Amino acid sequence: METFNKIAGLIAENRGIDASKITKDTTFDTDLAIDSLDMMDMLMQISEEFGIATDDIKPGEIKNVGDLVKFVDSIK
């Protein structure tokens, strides 16, 4: 849950929304209107926050917040 809360906080700050509106089912493209450039920027922030090498991140495999949480938890 700690990973989800950190990621939701980063997304909320990045998108200017309330973190309580973000769930694991929240999609990046449809729900958050994040395009590929915004996604790469956000993934860079997340890689810095969690100490993950950007080479490990595969944006095409991450469709929603839950996917990102699972990915981060599998790496750290």
PDB file as gemmi writes it, atoms N, CA and C in Angstrom:
CRYST1    1.000    1.000    1.000  90.00  90.00  90.00 P 1                      
ATOM      1  N   MET A   1       0.816  -1.191   0.000  1.00  0.00           N  
ATOM      2  CA  MET A   1       0.000   0.000   0.000  1.00  0.00           C  
ATOM      3  C   MET A   1       0.862   1.258   0.000  1.00  0.00           C  
ATOM      4  N   GLU A   2       2.041   1.162   0.589  1.00  0.00           N  
ATOM      5  CA  GLU A   2       2.957   2.303   0.632  1.00  0.00           C  
ATOM      6  C   GLU A   2       3.356   2.726  -0.778  1.00  0.00           C  
ATOM      7  N   THR A   3       3.649   1.747  -1.638  1.00  0.00           N  
ATOM      8  CA  THR A   3       4.015   2.053  -3.019  1.00  0.00           C  
ATOM      9  C   THR A   3       2.867   2.746  -3.725  1.00  0.00           C  
ATOM     10  N   PHE A   4       1.652   2.230  -3.560  1.00  0.00           N  
ATOM     11  CA  PHE A   4       0.488   2.850  -4.189  1.00  0.00           C  
ATOM     12  C   PHE A   4       0.324   4.292  -3.722  1.00  0.00           C  
ATOM     13  N   ASN A   5       0.439   4.534  -2.434  1.00  0.00           N  
ATOM     14  CA  ASN A   5       0.247   5.885  -1.906  1.00  0.00           C  
ATOM     15  C   ASN A   5       1.286   6.859  -2.460  1.00  0.00           C  
ATOM     16  N   LYS A   6       2.531   6.423  -2.562  1.00  0.00           N  
ATOM     17  CA  LYS A   6       3.575   7.284  -3.121  1.00  0.00           C  
ATOM     18  C   LYS A   6       3.303   7.581  -4.591  1.00  0.00           C  
ATOM     19  N   ILE A   7       2.951   6.538  -5.332  1.00  0.00           N  
ATOM     20  CA  ILE A   7       2.688   6.716  -6.761  1.00  0.00           C  
ATOM     21  C   ILE A   7       1.456   7.595  -6.966  1.00  0.00           C  
ATOM     22  N   ALA A   8       0.398   7.355  -6.209  1.00  0.00           N  
ATOM     23  CA  ALA A   8      -0.807   8.181  -6.325  1.00  0.00           C  
ATOM     24  C   ALA A   8      -0.492   9.640  -6.003  1.00  0.00           C  
ATOM     25  N   GLY A   9       0.342   9.861  -5.018  1.00  0.00           N  
ATOM     26  CA  GLY A   9       0.739  11.222  -4.660  1.00  0.00           C  
ATOM     27  C   GLY A   9       1.514  11.903  -5.778  1.00  0.00           C  
ATOM     28  N   LEU A  10       2.433  11.164  -6.396  1.00  0.00           N  
ATOM     29  CA  LEU A  10       3.200  11.726  -7.513  1.00  0.00           C  
ATOM     30  C   LEU A  10       2.302  12.038  -8.708  1.00  0.00           C  
ATOM     31  N   ILE A  11       1.390  11.128  -8.996  1.00  0.00           N  
ATOM     32  CA  ILE A  11       0.466  11.340 -10.114  1.00  0.00           C  
ATOM     33  C   ILE A  11      -0.428  12.546  -9.822  1.00  0.00           C  
ATOM     34  N   ALA A  12      -0.953  12.610  -8.613  1.00  0.00           N  
ATOM     35  CA  ALA A  12      -1.845  13.712  -8.242  1.00  0.00           C  
ATOM     36  C   ALA A  12      -1.130  15.050  -8.362  1.00  0.00           C  
ATOM     37  N   GLU A  13       0.096  15.100  -7.891  1.00  0.00           N  
ATOM     38  CA  GLU A  13       0.877  16.336  -7.988  1.00  0.00           C  
ATOM     39  C   GLU A  13       1.145  16.681  -9.450  1.00  0.00           C  
ATOM     40  N   ASN A  14       1.497  15.684 -10.230  1.00  0.00           N  
ATOM     41  CA  ASN A  14       1.810  15.874 -11.644  1.00  0.00           C  
ATOM     42  C   ASN A  14       0.600  16.344 -12.437  1.00  0.00           C  
ATOM     43  N   ARG A  15      -0.571  15.794 -12.126  1.00  0.00           N  
ATOM     44  CA  ARG A  15      -1.791  16.091 -12.887  1.00  0.00           C  
ATOM     45  C   ARG A  15      -2.663  17.161 -12.240  1.00  0.00           C  
ATOM     46  N   GLY A  16      -2.315  17.586 -11.028  1.00  0.00           N  
ATOM     47  CA  GLY A  16      -3.101  18.602 -10.344  1.00  0.00           C  
ATOM     48  C   GLY A  16      -4.480  18.115  -9.918  1.00  0.00           C  
ATOM     49  N   ILE A  17      -4.524  16.867  -9.441  1.00  0.00           N  
ATOM     50  CA  ILE A  17      -5.792  16.294  -8.993  1.00  0.00           C  
ATOM     51  C   ILE A  17      -5.648  15.779  -7.566  1.00  0.00           C  
ATOM     52  N   ASP A  18      -6.772  15.422  -6.970  1.00  0.00           N  
ATOM     53  CA  ASP A  18      -6.799  14.886  -5.613  1.00  0.00           C  
ATOM     54  C   ASP A  18      -6.372  13.412  -5.653  1.00  0.00           C  
ATOM     55  N   ALA A  19      -5.398  13.062  -4.845  1.00  0.00           N  
ATOM     56  CA  ALA A  19      -4.882  11.684  -4.819  1.00  0.00           C  
ATOM     57  C   ALA A  19      -5.965  10.676  -4.437  1.00  0.00           C  
ATOM     58  N   SER A  20      -6.978  11.102  -3.698  1.00  0.00           N  
ATOM     59  CA  SER A  20      -8.036  10.172  -3.289  1.00  0.00           C  
ATOM     60  C   SER A  20      -8.890   9.721  -4.479  1.00  0.00           C  
ATOM     61  N   LYS A  21      -8.786  10.409  -5.597  1.00  0.00           N  
ATOM     62  CA  LYS A  21      -9.532  10.039  -6.804  1.00  0.00           C  
ATOM     63  C   LYS A  21      -8.824   8.943  -7.606  1.00  0.00           C  
ATOM     64  N   ILE A  22      -7.585   8.638  -7.225  1.00  0.00           N  
ATOM     65  CA  ILE A  22      -6.779   7.661  -7.958  1.00  0.00           C  
ATOM     66  C   ILE A  22      -6.926   6.290  -7.308  1.00  0.00           C  
ATOM     67  N   THR A  23      -7.237   5.292  -8.133  1.00  0.00           N  
ATOM     68  CA  THR A  23      -7.329   3.905  -7.665  1.00  0.00           C  
ATOM     69  C   THR A  23      -6.358   3.065  -8.490  1.00  0.00           C  
ATOM     70  N   LYS A  24      -6.226   1.804  -8.123  1.00  0.00           N  
ATOM     71  CA  LYS A  24      -5.361   0.919  -8.898  1.00  0.00           C  
ATOM     72  C   LYS A  24      -5.907   0.676 -10.299  1.00  0.00           C  
ATOM     73  N   ASP A  25      -7.204   0.887 -10.485  1.00  0.00           N  
ATOM     74  CA  ASP A  25      -7.827   0.695 -11.796  1.00  0.00           C  
ATOM     75  C   ASP A  25      -7.794   1.951 -12.664  1.00  0.00           C  
ATOM     76  N   THR A  26      -7.311   3.048 -12.129  1.00  0.00           N  
ATOM     77  CA  THR A  26      -7.233   4.297 -12.891  1.00  0.00           C  
ATOM     78  C   THR A  26      -6.265   4.117 -14.055  1.00  0.00           C  
ATOM     79  N   THR A  27      -6.765   4.366 -15.269  1.00  0.00           N  
ATOM     80  CA  THR A  27      -5.923   4.214 -16.454  1.00  0.00           C  
ATOM     81  C   THR A  27      -5.206   5.524 -16.754  1.00  0.00           C  
ATOM     82  N   PHE A  28      -4.010   5.387 -17.315  1.00  0.00           N  
ATOM     83  CA  PHE A  28      -3.215   6.573 -17.624  1.00  0.00           C  
ATOM     84  C   PHE A  28      -3.755   7.318 -18.841  1.00  0.00           C  
ATOM     85  N   ASP A  29      -4.129   6.587 -19.865  1.00  0.00           N  
ATOM     86  CA  ASP A  29      -4.565   7.261 -21.095  1.00  0.00           C  
ATOM     87  C   ASP A  29      -5.988   7.803 -20.991  1.00  0.00           C  
ATOM     88  N   THR A  30      -6.937   6.985 -20.584  1.00  0.00           N  
ATOM     89  CA  THR A  30      -8.337   7.404 -20.567  1.00  0.00           C  
ATOM     90  C   THR A  30      -8.686   8.254 -19.341  1.00  0.00           C  
ATOM     91  N   ASP A  31      -8.405   7.746 -18.152  1.00  0.00           N  
ATOM     92  CA  ASP A  31      -8.814   8.438 -16.928  1.00  0.00           C  
ATOM     93  C   ASP A  31      -7.966   9.670 -16.619  1.00  0.00           C  
ATOM     94  N   LEU A  32      -6.672   9.585 -16.882  1.00  0.00           N  
ATOM     95  CA  LEU A  32      -5.778  10.687 -16.517  1.00  0.00           C  
ATOM     96  C   LEU A  32      -5.324  11.524 -17.716  1.00  0.00           C  
ATOM     97  N   ALA A  33      -5.699  11.096 -18.920  1.00  0.00           N  
ATOM     98  CA  ALA A  33      -5.332  11.817 -20.155  1.00  0.00           C  
ATOM     99  C   ALA A  33      -3.824  12.067 -20.242  1.00  0.00           C  
ATOM    100  N   ILE A  34      -3.058  11.025 -19.919  1.00  0.00           N  
ATOM    101  CA  ILE A  34      -1.604  11.120 -19.990  1.00  0.00           C  
ATOM    102  C   ILE A  34      -1.150  10.567 -21.334  1.00  0.00           C  
ATOM    103  N   ASP A  35      -0.472  11.410 -22.125  1.00  0.00           N  
ATOM    104  CA  ASP A  35       0.051  10.942 -23.408  1.00  0.00           C  
ATOM    105  C   ASP A  35       1.437  10.335 -23.189  1.00  0.00           C  
ATOM    106  N   SER A  36       2.046   9.859 -24.245  1.00  0.00           N  
ATOM    107  CA  SER A  36       3.322   9.140 -24.118  1.00  0.00           C  
ATOM    108  C   SER A  36       4.438  10.029 -23.559  1.00  0.00           C  
ATOM    109  N   LEU A  37       4.450  11.296 -23.924  1.00  0.00           N  
ATOM    110  CA  LEU A  37       5.476  12.208 -23.410  1.00  0.00           C  
ATOM    111  C   LEU A  37       5.279  12.460 -21.919  1.00  0.00           C  
ATOM    112  N   ASP A  38       4.024  12.711 -21.514  1.00  0.00           N  
ATOM    113  CA  ASP A  38       3.723  12.886 -20.087  1.00  0.00           C  
ATOM    114  C   ASP A  38       4.048  11.623 -19.300  1.00  0.00           C  
ATOM    115  N   MET A  39       3.782  10.468 -19.903  1.00  0.00           N  
ATOM    116  CA  MET A  39       4.044   9.184 -19.238  1.00  0.00           C  
ATOM    117  C   MET A  39       5.541   9.020 -18.993  1.00  0.00           C  
ATOM    118  N   MET A  40       6.350   9.336 -19.984  1.00  0.00           N  
ATOM    119  CA  MET A  40       7.802   9.208 -19.809  1.00  0.00           C  
ATOM    120  C   MET A  40       8.299  10.152 -18.717  1.00  0.00           C  
ATOM    121  N   ASP A  41       7.769  11.372 -18.687  1.00  0.00           N  
ATOM    122  CA  ASP A  41       8.151  12.331 -17.648  1.00  0.00           C  
ATOM    123  C   ASP A  41       7.773  11.804 -16.265  1.00  0.00           C  
ATOM    124  N   MET A  42       6.563  11.286 -16.147  1.00  0.00           N  
ATOM    125  CA  MET A  42       6.111  10.755 -14.872  1.00  0.00           C  
ATOM    126  C   MET A  42       6.937   9.528 -14.463  1.00  0.00           C  
ATOM    127  N   LEU A  43       7.251   8.660 -15.416  1.00  0.00           N  
ATOM    128  CA  LEU A  43       8.053   7.476 -15.106  1.00  0.00           C  
ATOM    129  C   LEU A  43       9.465   7.861 -14.659  1.00  0.00           C  
ATOM    130  N   MET A  44       9.985   8.955 -15.200  1.00  0.00           N  
ATOM    131  CA  MET A  44      11.302   9.446 -14.746  1.00  0.00           C  
ATOM    132  C   MET A  44      11.216   9.872 -13.277  1.00  0.00           C  
ATOM    133  N   GLN A  45      10.138  10.562 -12.911  1.00  0.00           N  
ATOM    134  CA  GLN A  45       9.945  10.969 -11.516  1.00  0.00           C  
ATOM    135  C   GLN A  45       9.830   9.751 -10.605  1.00  0.00           C  
ATOM    136  N   ILE A  46       9.098   8.762 -11.058  1.00  0.00           N  
ATOM    137  CA  ILE A  46       8.907   7.553 -10.257  1.00  0.00           C  
ATOM    138  C   ILE A  46      10.216   6.779 -10.135  1.00  0.00           C  
ATOM    139  N   SER A  47      10.988   6.733 -11.207  1.00  0.00           N  
ATOM    140  CA  SER A  47      12.277   6.031 -11.140  1.00  0.00           C  
ATOM    141  C   SER A  47      13.203   6.707 -10.138  1.00  0.00           C  
ATOM    142  N   GLU A  48      13.171   8.036 -10.084  1.00  0.00           N  
ATOM    143  CA  GLU A  48      13.990   8.761  -9.108  1.00  0.00           C  
ATOM    144  C   GLU A  48      13.484   8.515  -7.684  1.00  0.00           C  
ATOM    145  N   GLU A  49      12.171   8.540  -7.500  1.00  0.00           N  
ATOM    146  CA  GLU A  49      11.573   8.350  -6.177  1.00  0.00           C  
ATOM    147  C   GLU A  49      11.895   6.969  -5.599  1.00  0.00           C  
ATOM    148  N   PHE A  50      11.864   5.946  -6.455  1.00  0.00           N  
ATOM    149  CA  PHE A  50      12.038   4.572  -5.981  1.00  0.00           C  
ATOM    150  C   PHE A  50      13.426   3.996  -6.275  1.00  0.00           C  
ATOM    151  N   GLY A  51      14.289   4.775  -6.921  1.00  0.00           N  
ATOM    152  CA  GLY A  51      15.633   4.291  -7.223  1.00  0.00           C  
ATOM    153  C   GLY A  51      15.646   3.174  -8.251  1.00  0.00           C  
ATOM    154  N   ILE A  52      14.761   3.288  -9.240  1.00  0.00           N  
ATOM    155  CA  ILE A  52      14.645   2.279 -10.294  1.00  0.00           C  
ATOM    156  C   ILE A  52      15.336   2.805 -11.545  1.00  0.00           C  
ATOM    157  N   ALA A  53      16.126   1.951 -12.188  1.00  0.00           N  
ATOM    158  CA  ALA A  53      16.762   2.342 -13.442  1.00  0.00           C  
ATOM    159  C   ALA A  53      15.692   2.506 -14.522  1.00  0.00           C  
ATOM    160  N   THR A  54      15.799   3.574 -15.283  1.00  0.00           N  
ATOM    161  CA  THR A  54      14.788   3.816 -16.319  1.00  0.00           C  
ATOM    162  C   THR A  54      14.812   2.725 -17.389  1.00  0.00           C  
ATOM    163  N   ASP A  55      15.916   2.023 -17.535  1.00  0.00           N  
ATOM    164  CA  ASP A  55      15.996   0.917 -18.500  1.00  0.00           C  
ATOM    165  C   ASP A  55      15.038  -0.213 -18.145  1.00  0.00           C  
ATOM    166  N   ASP A  56      14.692  -0.324 -16.865  1.00  0.00           N  
ATOM    167  CA  ASP A  56      13.806  -1.385 -16.396  1.00  0.00           C  
ATOM    168  C   ASP A  56      12.335  -1.114 -16.719  1.00  0.00           C  
ATOM    169  N   ILE A  57      12.021   0.141 -17.007  1.00  0.00           N  
ATOM    170  CA  ILE A  57      10.623   0.540 -17.202  1.00  0.00           C  
ATOM    171  C   ILE A  57      10.199   0.289 -18.645  1.00  0.00           C  
ATOM    172  N   LYS A  58       9.073  -0.398 -18.799  1.00  0.00           N  
ATOM    173  CA  LYS A  58       8.503  -0.669 -20.121  1.00  0.00           C  
ATOM    174  C   LYS A  58       7.125  -0.014 -20.184  1.00  0.00           C  
ATOM    175  N   PRO A  59       7.066   1.253 -20.640  1.00  0.00           N  
ATOM    176  CA  PRO A  59       5.810   1.998 -20.592  1.00  0.00           C  
ATOM    177  C   PRO A  59       4.648   1.319 -21.314  1.00  0.00           C  
ATOM    178  N   GLY A  60       4.891   0.583 -22.370  1.00  0.00           N  
ATOM    179  CA  GLY A  60       3.813  -0.073 -23.106  1.00  0.00           C  
ATOM    180  C   GLY A  60       3.104  -1.148 -22.313  1.00  0.00           C  
ATOM    181  N   GLU A  61       3.749  -1.656 -21.269  1.00  0.00           N  
ATOM    182  CA  GLU A  61       3.152  -2.708 -20.445  1.00  0.00           C  
ATOM    183  C   GLU A  61       2.386  -2.151 -19.250  1.00  0.00           C  
ATOM    184  N   ILE A  62       2.452  -0.852 -19.052  1.00  0.00           N  
ATOM    185  CA  ILE A  62       1.819  -0.218 -17.897  1.00  0.00           C  
ATOM    186  C   ILE A  62       0.587   0.542 -18.376  1.00  0.00           C  
ATOM    187  N   LYS A  63      -0.580  -0.023 -18.119  1.00  0.00           N  
ATOM    188  CA  LYS A  63      -1.840   0.555 -18.589  1.00  0.00           C  
ATOM    189  C   LYS A  63      -2.585   1.328 -17.505  1.00  0.00           C  
ATOM    190  N   ASN A  64      -2.423   0.888 -16.250  1.00  0.00           N  
ATOM    191  CA  ASN A  64      -3.130   1.560 -15.158  1.00  0.00           C  
ATOM    192  C   ASN A  64      -2.222   1.670 -13.934  1.00  0.00           C  
ATOM    193  N   VAL A  65      -2.713   2.327 -12.921  1.00  0.00           N  
ATOM    194  CA  VAL A  65      -1.909   2.565 -11.722  1.00  0.00           C  
ATOM    195  C   VAL A  65      -1.524   1.236 -11.058  1.00  0.00           C  
ATOM    196  N   GLY A  66      -2.436   0.277 -11.049  1.00  0.00           N  
ATOM    197  CA  GLY A  66      -2.133  -1.032 -10.464  1.00  0.00           C  
ATOM    198  C   GLY A  66      -0.975  -1.722 -11.156  1.00  0.00           C  
ATOM    199  N   ASP A  67      -0.909  -1.616 -12.486  1.00  0.00           N  
ATOM    200  CA  ASP A  67       0.219  -2.189 -13.233  1.00  0.00           C  
ATOM    201  C   ASP A  67       1.534  -1.553 -12.788  1.00  0.00           C  
ATOM    202  N   LEU A  68       1.512  -0.235 -12.610  1.00  0.00           N  
ATOM    203  CA  LEU A  68       2.723   0.479 -12.206  1.00  0.00           C  
ATOM    204  C   LEU A  68       3.146   0.092 -10.797  1.00  0.00           C  
ATOM    205  N   VAL A  69       2.194  -0.046  -9.902  1.00  0.00           N  
ATOM    206  CA  VAL A  69       2.495  -0.459  -8.522  1.00  0.00           C  
ATOM    207  C   VAL A  69       3.113  -1.851  -8.516  1.00  0.00           C  
ATOM    208  N   LYS A  70       2.532  -2.789  -9.249  1.00  0.00           N  
ATOM    209  CA  LYS A  70       3.074  -4.151  -9.333  1.00  0.00           C  
ATOM    210  C   LYS A  70       4.498  -4.130  -9.882  1.00  0.00           C  
ATOM    211  N   PHE A  71       4.699  -3.328 -10.922  1.00  0.00           N  
ATOM    212  CA  PHE A  71       6.020  -3.243 -11.526  1.00  0.00           C  
ATOM    213  C   PHE A  71       7.050  -2.711 -10.528  1.00  0.00           C  
ATOM    214  N   VAL A  72       6.723  -1.607  -9.869  1.00  0.00           N  
ATOM    215  CA  VAL A  72       7.659  -0.999  -8.909  1.00  0.00           C  
ATOM    216  C   VAL A  72       7.946  -1.989  -7.788  1.00  0.00           C  
ATOM    217  N   ASP A  73       6.924  -2.639  -7.256  1.00  0.00           N  
ATOM    218  CA  ASP A  73       7.128  -3.598  -6.167  1.00  0.00           C  
ATOM    219  C   ASP A  73       7.984  -4.789  -6.611  1.00  0.00           C  
ATOM    220  N   SER A  74       7.905  -5.171  -7.873  1.00  0.00           N  
ATOM    221  CA  SER A  74       8.695  -6.303  -8.358  1.00  0.00           C  
ATOM    222  C   SER A  74      10.170  -5.944  -8.534  1.00  0.00           C  
ATOM    223  N   ILE A  75      10.471  -4.677  -8.693  1.00  0.00           N  
ATOM    224  CA  ILE A  75      11.846  -4.226  -8.914  1.00  0.00           C  
ATOM    225  C   ILE A  75      12.561  -3.877  -7.620  1.00  0.00           C  
ATOM    226  N   LYS A  76      11.846  -3.272  -6.685  1.00  0.00           N  
ATOM    227  CA  LYS A  76      12.538  -2.772  -5.476  1.00  0.00           C  
ATOM    228  C   LYS A  76      12.787  -3.825  -4.440  1.00  0.00           C  
TER     229      LYS A  76                                                      
END                                                                             
